[in-house]
Structure formats: C-alpha cells, structure tokens
C-alpha cells in the first residue's frame, strides 16, 4: 500500500499536466450556456402560449395521441409515445409539473441526456491513452525500470482515472446548476420526482411509483452515471493496453461508444444486441420509466452486463499488461 500511494499521486499529476481536464471544463463552459439559452427560449415560448403548466402538459398528451394515429410512425416509437402519455397523465393526476424550470431540473435533464455519449466522450478524452500514450512518448521504459510490480503501475493508472471520472461528473453537475441557476433560479431541491415506473408491454405499472425529493433523485442518477462512465473508462484502459498507438486507441473507443449509441436506437428487433455494453449505458432511463432499447431489459440486467464487461476488461488488461513485452 505504501508503494501504491506515490504511484497514484504520480499518475494523477501526469493526467493533470496533460491539461485535458481543462479542455473538458472549457467544453462544458461553452456547451452548457448554449443549452441553457435554448431551454430558456422554450420556457419563454411555453409561458406565452400556456397560462398554466397543466395546459402545457395536456397539449403534450394531445400531440402524442395525434401522433399515435399516424400509420407512418414505427411501432417502436408508438410504444414509447404510449408510455410517455401514461407517465404525463400520472404527473397531471398528482398535480406535479414535470417541466418546472429551475437549476436542479435543468441539471437533472442535462445529465440524463449526457449519459450515453457526451460524458463517455469526456471520459475518453482524459483516459483513452493512459498506457498507449506512455509507449508513444517513450516514457514506458523509464516507468518499468522502477522496482515496482507491473500490476501496481496499472492499478495506479486505474485509480487516477477513477478519480478523474468522478471529478468530471461532479464538475458537469456543478457547472450545470451554477450556470442554469442564473436564469432559472437555484430552487427545486425538494421538488417531488416520481420514480418506480414498471413497464408491462405498452402499459405502465404504477403500483411501485413513489415520489422522492429531486436532490435524492440526483444522487441516484449520479451513481448510475458514474457506473456507466467507469465501464467506459475500464474498457478504454483495456484498449490502451492492447493497442500501442495513442491515436488508434482513442479512435477505437470513440467509435465503439458512438456506434453503440446509434445501435441502441436501431436494435429493438435484434435481441442479442442487449449484451453489448454501449446499449446498456442509459441506466438513468430506468429511474424515469422510459422503455429500454430492447424489450425485456431491466436495471439489474444492464448493471450485470456492464459489470461483466468491466470485470472481463480488468482481467484481460492486467493479464496482458503483466506478461506482454513492453519494451519492443
């Protein structure tokens, strides 16, 4: 343990000196105000069009029901619309505005829409070359001359990456709340959010639905996002160990995440696709009761799939790292 702490500190400093986390923060400082402005315009348009939030929700339900009558809409989309209609009706019956504009709600929605692509890409920007970058720069030879076991070196890289994954998620949430709060206000922590929706075909089972304060919902959401992001981070370490080129390792993981995101929107008829890690990254959708990409998927199933992918990636990474010829 005494040998690991200096190694972890060294790896943490190496990531920091690459200044990629600064780039991540800069990206967030550019994109979040843009999305905040877009949300503000939507809120202003709705305020001009609807005097009461209930009328807005009723209009949403009416628009979706009209869409369901069209023969041009695929059945998968109709199923999603039916479920959304039932959920909106549930909020209406409970007299809770699901679209109440405030800093906390904006943060929750931003994180929910970022879990499958945006946050994974931020993670890859930081950690996709932890090992391959050492080879490209030639520092791997100096690293291996130290009297330290190889597995400790790789473990220190994993620990440092875990720290930056956590920091990325916390920073994203904090900047969302601070920036959006300037326009929408900083209240909303105790606003009730309904969770526990269960799907039975195209019907929503509301027997287990219960209200939780929005701050508690954010904590659950953040934990699920962290789990998804760590799966991507661990797989990026595996690719970085297997592929010697920095550029190739980054492109490989980015392509896998992007292709998986596209596949999750097109794989409803391909049941075996539910075992692909990228199809299971949208863990937060289970909190709000959205239909999964493939029928039959559940939160426990997705957590298990991501856990198995992570475990296998760790085993292969450490086995290859400790046995491969690094110097040639």
Phi and psi in degrees as a GROMACS rama.xvg file:
@    title "Ramachandran Plot"
@    xaxis  label "Phi"
@    yaxis  label "Psi"
@TYPE xy
-64.3457  -30.0845  UNK-2
-78.1015  -27.0918  UNK-3
-73.9873  -39.1142  UNK-4
-60.2194  -47.1167  UNK-5
-62.8913  -35.4763  UNK-6
-64.6456  -44.5436  UNK-7
-62.9865  -42.2551  UNK-8
-61.9024  -41.6198  UNK-9
-63.5721  -44.1575  UNK-10
-66.4557  -37.1411  UNK-11
-62.956  -43.2795  UNK-12
-66.5882  -36.1477  UNK-13
-63.4846  -43.1273  UNK-14
-64.3706  -40.8405  UNK-15
-63.7777  -40.1308  UNK-16
-70.7261  -21.3535  UNK-17
-69.9871  -14.5596  UNK-18
61.9176  19.9547  UNK-19
-73.4185  -28.9557  UNK-20
-66.6543  -33.1136  UNK-21
-61.0419  -40.1731  UNK-22
-63.5968  -41.1628  UNK-23
-59.5163  -46.1148  UNK-24
-63.1999  -40.6077  UNK-25
-62.3482  -42.3361  UNK-26
-59.9289  -43.9551  UNK-27
-64.0946  -39.7517  UNK-28
-68.2816  -21.7402  UNK-29
-87.2945  -45.6313  UNK-30
-77.151  -40.4569  UNK-31
-61.0766  -45.2833  UNK-32
-60.511  -33.9455  UNK-33
-64.0653  -47.8716  UNK-34
-67.0507  -33.7727  UNK-35
-64.0223  -43.527  UNK-36
-62.7798  -42.2435  UNK-37
-61.9887  -42.5144  UNK-38
-66.0005  -35.8216  UNK-39
-64.8121  -40.8731  UNK-40
-65.4386  -39.3927  UNK-41
-63.051  -44.2676  UNK-42
-63.2094  -39.3992  UNK-43
-67.3545  -40.7449  UNK-44
-64.2559  -41.1804  UNK-45
-67.0819  -35.5019  UNK-46
-66.3001  -35.42  UNK-47
-73.7783  -32.4705  UNK-48
-86.7639  -35.7729  UNK-49
-121.363  131.406  UNK-50
-79.6643  -23.6976  UNK-51
-134.794  144.56  UNK-52
-64.2778  -27.6028  UNK-53
-64.5573  -37.5419  UNK-54
-64.5248  -35.9522  UNK-55
-64.0772  -45.7731  UNK-56
-65.8356  -40.5109  UNK-57
-60.7434  -38.2974  UNK-58
-66.8655  -39.1192  UNK-59
-59.9484  -44.8893  UNK-60
-62.8471  -44.0457  UNK-61
-62.0243  -44.2983  UNK-62
-61.3666  -41.6609  UNK-63
-68.3373  -39.8818  UNK-64
-65.0179  -34.8957  UNK-65
-66.9203  -36.743  UNK-66
-64.622  -35.387  UNK-67
-65.6283  -22.3131  UNK-68
-80.5112  -7.6326  UNK-69
-82.1676  137.699  UNK-70
-82.5842  -9.08136  UNK-71
-85.7456  -11.445  UNK-72
-85.4028  129.077  UNK-73
-60.6732  152.945  UNK-74
-62.4406  -33.171  UNK-75
-61.7821  -41.9836  UNK-76
-69.5225  -36.26  UNK-77
-63.2164  -40.2038  UNK-78
-61.3237  -43.4655  UNK-79
-62.9636  -41.7785  UNK-80
-64.665  -41.7585  UNK-81
-60.0572  -42.942  UNK-82
-65.8929  -42.541  UNK-83
-62.7263  -40.3321  UNK-84
-59.6526  -44.9669  UNK-85
-65.1243  -37.614  UNK-86
-69.2617  -41.7884  UNK-87
-62.782  -38.3563  UNK-88
-64.0567  -34.6481  UNK-89
-65.4826  -43.6748  UNK-90
-62.8121  -38.4594  UNK-91
-64.5817  -43.358  UNK-92
-64.5247  -32.6173  UNK-93
-88.5502  0.548053  UNK-94
58.552  45.6511  UNK-95
-123.135  126.344  UNK-96
-79.1585  110.003  UNK-97
-74.2974  -13.0874  UNK-98
-113.576  23.9701  UNK-99
-61.145  118.954  UNK-100
-78.1002  117.421  UNK-101
-157.476  168.583  UNK-102
-60.5977  -37.5813  UNK-103
-70.5938  -42.664  UNK-104
-63.7656  -41.1438  UNK-105
-60.6837  -43.5473  UNK-106
-61.2759  -44.0059  UNK-107
-61.5014  -44.9534  UNK-108
-68.0881  -38.5682  UNK-109
-63.6241  -45.9944  UNK-110
-63.8913  -38.7922  UNK-111
-63.3907  -36.4157  UNK-112
-84.4698  -7.52804  UNK-113
-101.393  -9.82498  UNK-114
-67.7766  -32.0398  UNK-115
-89.6017  -24.3929  UNK-116
-134.164  -53.3361  UNK-117
-64.3815  -54.2788  UNK-118
-64.4608  -42.9553  UNK-119
-56.7989  -38.1193  UNK-120
-68.2631  -35.8009  UNK-121
-63.9692  -40.5329  UNK-122
-63.6461  -42.7894  UNK-123
-65.9319  -33.7112  UNK-124
-61.8089  -28.6943  UNK-125
-90.2311  -42.3141  UNK-126
-120.002  8.89814  UNK-127
-75.6269  -9.80395  UNK-128
-126.167  29.3038  UNK-129
-58.5006  -37.2164  UNK-130
-100.283  -48.1961  UNK-131
-62.7025  -31.3431  UNK-132
-64.7741  -34.372  UNK-133
-64.4731  -37.4392  UNK-134
-69.3507  -43.9421  UNK-135
-61.5766  -40.7646  UNK-136
-81.7809  -13.392  UNK-137
82.1006  4.17417  UNK-138
-79.1402  -8.25348  UNK-139
-64.8107  -33.7322  UNK-140
-66.6865  -42.8314  UNK-141
-66.3068  -35.8391  UNK-142
-64.6436  -39.5688  UNK-143
-79.8896  -9.28201  UNK-144
-77.3768  -12.7539  UNK-145
-73.4613  148.516  UNK-146
-78.3343  60.7427  UNK-147
-129.578  139.391  UNK-148
-62.2699  144.661  UNK-149
-60.9224  -38.5928  UNK-150
-64.2786  -29.199  UNK-151
-69.3386  -35.3306  UNK-152
-63.7223  -47.893  UNK-153
-67.2723  -37.1506  UNK-154
-63.6778  -38.6832  UNK-155
-65.1033  -35.4758  UNK-156
-66.1918  -41.6668  UNK-157
-63.6651  -41.9593  UNK-158
-64.8002  -41.9394  UNK-159
-65.0088  -40.8617  UNK-160
-65.6557  -38.1647  UNK-161
-59.5482  -40.9712  UNK-162
-61.0849  -43.9401  UNK-163
-75.0931  -30.5137  UNK-164
-62.3822  -46.6209  UNK-165
-62.6259  -42.4815  UNK-166
-65.5826  -36.4749  UNK-167
-63.6711  -44.3037  UNK-168
-66.736  -44.1275  UNK-169
-64.074  -41.7641  UNK-170
-64.8195  -41.3886  UNK-171
-60.1281  -47.5325  UNK-172
-64.6634  -42.5405  UNK-173
-64.8204  -45.2494  UNK-174
-65.7893  -38.4168  UNK-175
-58.1211  -47.5475  UNK-176
-67.3864  -44.3158  UNK-177
-65.7061  -47.5378  UNK-178
-71.6683  -47.7333  UNK-179
-68.2893  -29.8201  UNK-180
-63.5582  -25.644  UNK-181
-62.559  -28.2376  UNK-182
-102.92  -35.8362  UNK-183
-106.802  -8.8301  UNK-184
93.2197  160.383  UNK-185
-102.508  10.379  UNK-186
-85.5825  178.901  UNK-187
114.479  0.485098  UNK-188
-65.6492  -35.1117  UNK-189
-98.1859  5.0973  UNK-190
-59.7019  132.274  UNK-191
-73.5708  134.032  UNK-192
-120.869  130.732  UNK-193
-89.6854  131.377  UNK-194
-137.921  166.448  UNK-195
102.678  9.96847  UNK-196
-64.5321  130.843  UNK-197
-115.242  143.499  UNK-198
-104.167  131.711  UNK-199
-126.629  88.2744  UNK-200
69.4768  -119.703  UNK-201
-100.892  9.56269  UNK-202
-106.871  146.668  UNK-203
-99.2276  123.375  UNK-204
-90.9756  111.612  UNK-205
-98.7701  12.8554  UNK-206
-63.4255  -32.6661  UNK-207
-104.844  11.1512  UNK-208
-71.783  134.609  UNK-209
-146.677  155.588  UNK-210
-92.0408  136.616  UNK-211
-127.742  150.801  UNK-212
-62.1429  147.534  UNK-213
-62.828  -30.6104  UNK-214
-65.858  -36.7301  UNK-215
-69.3102  -39.1364  UNK-216
-61.9427  -40.4712  UNK-217
-62.5654  -37.8109  UNK-218
-64.9631  -44.8545  UNK-219
-62.6953  -43.1684  UNK-220
-61.995  -44.7661  UNK-221
-62.4492  -38.6174  UNK-222
-63.5795  -41.2881  UNK-223
-68.4676  -39.2181  UNK-224
-64.2816  -41.18  UNK-225
-60.5785  -41.0419  UNK-226
-63.6012  -44.1082  UNK-227
-63.1186  -45.5247  UNK-228
-64.7297  -37.0513  UNK-229
-68.6983  -32.7464  UNK-230
-61.151  -45.5072  UNK-231
-63.3906  -40.5821  UNK-232
-63.8592  -43.3623  UNK-233
-66.4397  -40.693  UNK-234
-65.9305  -32.8349  UNK-235
-67.0706  -33.8382  UNK-236
-65.2137  -41.8158  UNK-237
-58.9924  -48.784  UNK-238
-63.7132  -37.1814  UNK-239
-66.9677  -31.1442  UNK-240
-73.8791  -40.5335  UNK-241
-78.2727  -32.5776  UNK-242
-108.164  125.247  UNK-243
-77.1177  -25.6919  UNK-244
-84.0683  132.148  UNK-245
-62.6744  -48.4014  UNK-246
-62.7758  -42.3783  UNK-247
-65.0253  -39.8646  UNK-248
-66.8916  -39.6075  UNK-249
-66.6932  -45.3245  UNK-250
-65.1883  -38.9309  UNK-251
-60.6982  -48.0261  UNK-252
-70.3939  -39.5163  UNK-253
-62.9845  -41.1158  UNK-254
-63.7029  -39.1518  UNK-255
-64.6148  -43.1532  UNK-256
-68.0593  -45.484  UNK-257
-65.4791  -44.4284  UNK-258
-63.6436  -38.1028  UNK-259
-66.0654  -36.2287  UNK-260
-64.842  -42.5894  UNK-261
-64.8927  -42.0712  UNK-262
-63.6297  -35.8915  UNK-263
-63.9311  -22.7112  UNK-264
-91.4083  -4.68521  UNK-265
-128.546  4.51323  UNK-266
-105.583  18.9435  UNK-267
-61.7277  -28.1694  UNK-268
-96.1263  -5.04147  UNK-269
-106.212  93.0008  UNK-270
-65.3677  -32.874  UNK-271
-67.0787  -16.9656  UNK-272
-66.3827  -16.1535  UNK-273
-69.1069  -10.3164  UNK-274
-91.8911  -1.44743  UNK-275
-81.6898  135.839  UNK-276
-61.4858  -40.8943  UNK-277
-65.5966  -27.2644  UNK-278
-70.4925  -20.6407  UNK-279
-102.018  6.97322  UNK-280
-71.0416  -25.0695  UNK-281
-78.5479  62.8439  UNK-282
-68.7367  -30.6272  UNK-283
-67.8559  -19.1569  UNK-284
-64.6742  -25.656  UNK-285
-70.674  -27.6403  UNK-286
-66.691  -40.3668  UNK-287
-92.7548  -2.93305  UNK-288
83.3188  18.846  UNK-289
-71.5327  148.152  UNK-290
-66.0752  139.478  UNK-291
-71.1323  163.703  UNK-292
-57.3698  -35.591  UNK-293
-127.418  132.519  UNK-294
-60.7883  135.819  UNK-295
103.848  -16.2303  UNK-296
-72.4654  140.834  UNK-297
-131.688  172.529  UNK-298
-61.6974  -43.7536  UNK-299
-62.6583  -41.2893  UNK-300
-62.4542  -47.4692  UNK-301
-64.8238  -40.9882  UNK-302
-61.3432  -40.5538  UNK-303
-66.0166  -43.4451  UNK-304
-62.0714  -47.4138  UNK-305
-64.1645  -37.832  UNK-306
-64.5495  -40.9772  UNK-307
-66.6703  -44.5476  UNK-308
-58.4135  -43.2724  UNK-309
-65.4047  -44.1243  UNK-310
-63.3868  -45.4622  UNK-311
-63.6772  -40.4562  UNK-312
-62.9824  -40.519  UNK-313
-65.1842  -44.8838  UNK-314
-61.084  -48.4404  UNK-315
-64.8706  -40.694  UNK-316
-60.3156  -48.3504  UNK-317
-69.8542  -37.1186  UNK-318
-64.6893  -46.7946  UNK-319
-68.0154  -42.8803  UNK-320
-63.1181  -39.4107  UNK-321
-79.0927  -14.8999  UNK-322
-116.404  -21.7272  UNK-323
-74.0099  157.544  UNK-324
-83.2249  100.665  UNK-325
-77.1116  -33.308  UNK-326
-75.6007  -21.3994  UNK-327
